[in-house]
Amino acid sequence: MDNGGPGDLLRILRDGRPRTRADLAEITGLGRAAISSRLEALLVLGLVVPVSDAASTGGRPSARLAFNPGARLAAAADVGATHATVALTDLSGRILVETTEPLEISRGPETVLDWLAMTLQGHLQTVKRPATDIVAVGIGLPGPVEHSTGKPTSPPIMPGWDGFDVPAYVRQTFEVPVLVDNDVNIMALGERATRWPNEDNMIFLKVATGIGSGIISGGILQRGAAGVAGDVGHIAVSKAAGIQCRCGKTACLEAIAGTPALAAQLRENGLEATTANDVVSLVRSGDLAAIQAVRQAGRDIGEMLNMCVSLINPSLIVVGGSLAQSGEHLIAGIRETVYARSTPLATQRLNITQSETGPEAGVVGASILAIEHALAPHRLNDLATTPHPGKHQNADPQNAERVAQASRSRLRDAVAS
């Protein structure tokens, strides 16, 4: 922290624990004057606020300060193959208002993104906040994304989206940074942030229309060279040999374990099954054929995960997506294969479990993606070198409002840089 600025100090306070200036000086090794100067910038921006006084040990009580997640908003969208969820969150990722609607990704980027923008504008009216309070927008899409540009790359189920400049289109409505990633990556971020914050090596597996994974290794989301790390649905498995996949190849895991394949298998047995919800409903009702199909899908997925366990050595595998709602039958099949085929050393501390965040993992992860970008220390540190208009004149209410407006403008400029 010798050269740390306000952003580095905020990173410490973002754990939600109130601290005194003395606490922060002890943690960082900075002097009280340096702590105060850094806190001043955060206080002006509203990102830090005073809270109730700490217990006194004699003399004047020490004032405590804490992160203020309500100072700004993050906008988040989780767009799937057949649905979309849009939300506004505070800077901790807590959902303030949320909408989920059926929406086919195949309708094209303009239609989907126009709906996203319109819904966000409605949410801003609901929470009575201006659009200028949004620091960034995070979006998850159901296909490969070049994260550095936010452009989808040859997405198999997204006609019209290949190479489309999603950030530029969204910025026509919201003049803030727009971060775009694969939907499974943002689900991994959301699950980790809400349920497994101390887990540095995990795989989030989504089993739905498609099968994909988000990989966190060493505490960092792994995207790979072209943004397609974790595209496990097209790994070949033995039981799928000779079966055509929608990607054009054969033997892909998705061709036998994705929900369309399972629904087709159940229809061949005379059952009414078209969607993932149909498959899950049949399993929950105790239908033996559906239970056996889902259990076998788990075994097939486990064959693929066995390779991932050997390559990545995670300590946690979280299974989400629509088919995960079928309960322990899918998880049991996965565990059966992974524990039987992987080495004891790789599995002795391996936990395979169902997603606890559920359908909200994606939209929470999209907000985390936006927040981490906006509150990155180097962006907030830039504010420390910017003179504060009206500094030390906050006693005048009108001047205080001018200072607040100028501060919000500087924050947006720093985030956009």
N, C-alpha and C positions, 0 to 999 in steps of 0.2 A: 504493500500500500504506500510505499515511499512516494510514488508518483501518481497515486490513485486520485480520482476526482469524485464529484458527486455521484456519478453512475456506479462507481465501485462501492461507495457507501450504501447506496440504495440496494445493491445486490445483497448486502448483509441484512438489511432491514426487511427485505421481501419475504423472510420466513415468518413474518407476522408478529414477532416477539418485540414488545416495546423495550427500548434501551435508553439509558441516560447518555449524555455526552462522555461521561467518564467510562461507561461500558464500552462505547465505540472507540475511545482512545486506547483502552486496554487491548481490544481485539485487533486493532489496526496498527498500533505502534505510533500513531500520529499524535501530535500535540493538541491540546484543547483548542487553540486558536485555529489550527488547520481543520479540525473537526467542525468548528462553528462556521467557518467560511464555506465548507462543502454543504453543510446542512442548510445554510441560508438559501442557496440556489434551489434546493429541494423544497424548502418551505414556501418559497415564492411560487413555485410551480404547483403547489398543493399536493405533491407526491409524498410528502412527509407531514404529519400533523402532531401537535402535542397531545398527550393522553394524560390520564389521571396521574398525580404525582406518585413517585416511588416512596416506599416507606422510609421515614427519616431515622437516621442513626444519631440524631443530635444536630441542632442547628437547622438551617434552611433546607427543606426537602429538595431533592434533585428532580427536576422535570424530566419526564420520559417522552421519547418521540417514537412514532411508529409509522410504518408504510401505510399510505392511504389508497387502497385499491379503487376507491370510488372516484378518484380524481379525474380519470379519463375512461374511455370505453374501448373495447376491441370488438370488431365485427368478425363473425365466423360463419362459414358455410361448409356443410358436408353434403356433397352431391354424389348420389349413387346412380346405379343404372336406371332405377325406376322411381326414385324418390329424392327429395332434397330437404335439408334442414338448415335453417338460417337463424342465427341468434346474435344478440348483443350480450357481452359479458363485461364484468369489471376487470381490473388489471391483475386479479388473482385467478381469472378464468371462471369465476362464478357466473352462471347463467342468470341474466336479469329478465330476458324475454326471448321466447323461442317459437318458431313455427316449422312444422313439418308437413309437406304436401306431396302427393304423387306427382312426379315430373320425370318424363322420359328424357334421358341424356341424349337420345338420338334426335331430339327436336332441334339440336344445333346450339352453338354457343350464344348467339344473340338472344334467342328465346330464353334460354336458361339464365343467362347473366342479367337480362332485363328483369326477370322475375326476382332474382336475388336482390338487385338494387331497389326495386319497388318494395319488397318485403322489409328490407333494412330501413328504408325511409319511414315505413309504417311503424316499425319498432321504435325509431327515434321519437316519433310523436307519442307513442305509448309511454315511454319513460321520461318524456318532456326534457330531452337533451338535444343540443344542436349537433349537426353533423361534424362541426369542428372539434367536438370532444372525442371523436374516433381517432386513435393513433395509428391504426393499421387494420388491414383486412386479411384474414387467413382463409384459404379455400382448399378443400380436398376434392379431387376428381378421381373417378374410377378407371384410371389408366396411367400409363407411364407419363411422367412429367419431367422436363428439363428444369430442375429447381432454380437454377441460376437465372433463367429467363421467364419462368412461369408458363412456358408453352408446352402443351401436350405433344407427345412424340409417338406417332403411329399407334394411337390407341385403338384396340380391336373392336370395341363396342361403342365408339364415339364418332360417328360419321360427321364430317365437317369441322372437327376440332383439331385435326393434325396441324401443328404449327401456328394455331390461332393465338394471338397475343392477348391472353386473358388479363394480365395486369393493366395493359394500356386501355382495354375496353372498360374495365371497372373504374379506372381512374377518371374516366369521363364524368362519372357521377360523384365519386369520393376521391378527393385529391390527397391521398395518403398512400404509403407503400402497400402493395398488394402481394402477398406471399402465396404461392400455389404449390401443392405437393400431391402425391398419390394419396388416395383416401386411406389406405392401410397404414401408411406412415403417420398420418395425423391421428389415427386411432391408437397407434402405439404410443404417441406422445400423450394423448389424453388419458389412456389407461395408466401409464406410468405416473403422470402428474397427480392423478386423483387417488390411486390405490397403492402404487409401488414406488414412491419417490426415492427410496434408497436402493432400488434395484438397478444396477449398472449393466447387466448382461441378460437381456430378455428377448424373446421373440413374441410378437403379437400376430396371431394367425386369424385371418378373416375367412370364414367359410360361408359363402352365399352363392349368388349367381356365378361368381368366379371365386378363385382361391388365391389369396395373396398374403404376404407377411410384411410386417415392419420389424426391422432388426435394430436393436440398440445394443451396442458393444462398447465397453469402456465408458458408458454414460453418454455416448454420442449416437444419434440416429445415423445409420449407414445407408447412403443413397447409391453408392457405386459410381462408376465412371460416367454413365449415361442416365442415371436416375432410375434404373430398373432393378436395383438390388431388392431381393425379396419376392420376385415374380415366380413363386414356387408352383403355381397352378399348372405350369407347362413343363414341369420336370416329369420325365417318363417313369411310370411305375409298371410292375409286371402284369397286374390284372387288366391294365388298359391296352395291352398289346393288340395292334390292329384296329383299334377304335379311333374313328376320326374325331378330332377336336375342332372347335370353331376357329382356332388359329390357323387351321390348314394342315397341321401335322397330326401324327397318330401317337397313341400311347400316353397322352398327357393325363396327369392326375385329375384335372378339372373335368375331363371327358367322362369320368365315372363317379366322381365324388362331389361335383358341384350340384346345386339344387335342381337345375333343369334335368340333369342325368338321373337323379334320384326320383324326381317326379315322373319321368318317362318310364322308369323301371316299375314304379308302383301302378301306373296306368296299364302296363302289360299284365299286371296281376289282377286287373279288374277294379282297381281303386280309383276314386276321383281325386286326382292330384295334378295341379298345374303350377302352383307357386310354392315358394319356400314355406309360407304360412300353412299351406295344405299339408305339406310333409310333416311339419312340426305338430300340427293338430292331430294327425293320425298317430304319431308317436305318443303324444300325451294321452290320447284316448285308449292306448294300450294295444293298438293294432300290431300283431306279431310280425307281419311282412314289413311294415314300416320300421319297426324297431330293428329288425335284422338288417335292413338296407342301410340304416344310419350307422349301426354298429360296424358293418363291413366298410362303410365309407371312412369311419374312424381308423380302421386297420390300414386302409390304403393310404390315408393321410399320414399315418404313423410311419409307413415305409419311407415316405419322403422326409419326414421330420427326423428320422434316424440319421440320414445323411447330414442334415443341418446341425444336429446335436454333435456329431463328430467334427464338423468343420468349425462351428462357432462356440461350442461348449457353454450354452446358456445355463443359468440357474433357474430360469422361469420361462415357461411357455404359457401364454394366455390365449385362449380360444374364444373368439367373438364372431360376429356376423349372424345372419338370420338362422342358420342351421344350429348354431350353438344354443339356441333357445329350446332345442329338443332335450336338453338336460344331460344327464350323466351317460347316456347311451353313446353319444359321439365321443365324449372324453374317455370313456372306458375303452373303446376301440383303439384310440390313439395311444393310451397308456400301455395297452396290451402289447402293441408292436414295438413302441419305443423302448420300453423297459426290457423286452425280450431280446432285442437286436443290438442295442447300444452297449458299450462297455460299462462295467460297474462303476469305474472311476468317473465317467461322464454323467452318470445318472444318480449317484449316491446323494447328491444335494439338489437334484432337479425336481422342481415342482411344476406339474401340468394341471392347469385349472381353468375354469370358465371365467370369462370376463365379468367383473363386478360392476363396471361402469355401464355396460350394456349399450343400447342404441346411442347414448349421448357421448360415447368415447370419441367419435369423429368430430363433432362440433366443438367439444372441449379442447381436443387436440389442435383444431384449426385456430382457436383463440390463443392457445399457448404459442403456436407458431408465430402469430402476429405480435403477441406481447413480448416474446423473447427478442424479436427483431427491434421493436420500438424502444424497449428499455435496455438494450445492450449498453454496457458502460461507456464505450467509446462515443456513442451518440449523445448520451446525456452529459458526458464530460465536456463536450464542445460548448455547452451552455455556460460553463464556468468562466470562459474567456470572453463572453458577450456581456457588455455593460447592461445593467438593469435600469431601464428608464424609471425615473421617480424613486430610486432607491432611497430608503430612510425617510420617505414621505407618505408612508401608508396610513397615517392618522387621518388623512383626508379621504372620505369614502369614494368621491369621484376619481381621485387620483389612484386609489387602490384598485378600482375597476380597470383603469387604463393600464396599470402595471400588470394586472391579471391577464388582460387581453394581449399585451405585448409578450407576456411569458408563454401563453398558449401558442402564439405565432412562432416564437423561437423554438418551442418544443416540436412543432410540426416541421419546421425547417430542418432541425437537427435530425429528426427521424427520417426525413426524406433523403438526406444526404448519404 
